[in-house]
Amino acid sequence: MVNTGALRGVIAERGLSQADVAKRLGMTPKTFYTKMSKRVFDSDEIEAMINLLEIPSENFVRIFLPKMSLGE
């Protein structure tokens, strides 16, 4: 499950809105918001967000694999 709070923070740091990210991922904002509320994205979407948002590798686990970063 995605740490949506951390993801929202990165989106804001990049000066983008969630709707901007949705459009750049090729989905509607509604679809993006639904995925955020369910906290689930597929691997292609995650890879695209990492590239789009220029997420450094040290933040990848904290955002996209939060349970692993907690040692669970």
Rosetta blueprint (number, residue, H / E / L):
1 M L
2 V L
3 N L
4 T H
5 G H
6 A H
7 L H
8 R H
9 G H
10 V H
11 I H
12 A H
13 E H
14 R L
15 G L
16 L L
17 S L
18 Q H
19 A H
20 D H
21 V H
22 A H
23 K H
24 R H
25 L H
26 G L
27 M L
28 T L
29 P H
30 K H
31 T H
32 F H
33 Y H
34 T H
35 K H
36 M H
37 S H
38 K H
39 R L
40 V L
41 F L
42 D L
43 S H
44 D H
45 E H
46 I H
47 E H
48 A H
49 M H
50 I H
51 N H
52 L H
53 L H
54 E L
55 I L
56 P L
57 S H
58 E H
59 N H
60 F H
61 V H
62 R H
63 I H
64 F H
65 L L
66 P H
67 K H
68 M H
69 S H
70 L L
71 G L
72 E L
